[in-house]
Amino acid sequence: MKLYVDKSNNPNLDPTVAATVKKEKDAGNPAKIVVRGYFPNQHAHLKDYGLDSGDLLNMYDVFLGTVDMPEKIVHYRYNPEIDKTRYHLEGTDFALARAKRDGVDYGRTMIDIDLYGEQPLGQVSMLNYLDRREENVVSDIWDWRGFRSATRYYTTFGGLSHITFYNGEGKVGAQSSFMWQHLDGKGPNEWPIVQTSFEIMDYDGQHRWFDSEQTAFDYFLSNEVKKYDADLIMS
């Protein structure tokens, strides 16, 4: 087995790496693309290179047990998280829709709905829940394959504070926390948000904790190389 690490950090994948893995696959040689980042729509782009889910080794998929999730279309009008008895849905364009509350607050947008641009149109990408000031406080992220894969929580200043990731059964599979990094001479609104922890509930039967995504990826690479008895090739 050859594991080709795609360092492009791009959901569309590095074309050169993808072409190399396709060539290996066509020649009957076992090979996979290895990706570090969390990209909910990455599986949609595999077909652009003649590849499928079995050719991709995404760290988050492995951690969460979602490598072989079946694909289904979840149109925003039929999303199970949006109660149609409480909300009035409005489509605005191919990339955005809104859920407005019925009753005394009718007309106030409760959820901004981001949609994937890939065909078929109308697939949910994110459900952004708004408070009374119409500030985004929580976002549910939907994988292109048709399941809720994460929830992001935001601070009152709009910064990221926590992400919960879900496994293939919809249970918490990983968590990541963030805090402001204090910089002398800078105000709180100018401090960068940094990752402070990355917790994996079950990776090969073990509960793991890392201080960053990069540290987790270093461990992941080492473990997957041993698991597949593979040659690791960095792009």
Disulfide bonds with the S-S distance in Angstrom:
none
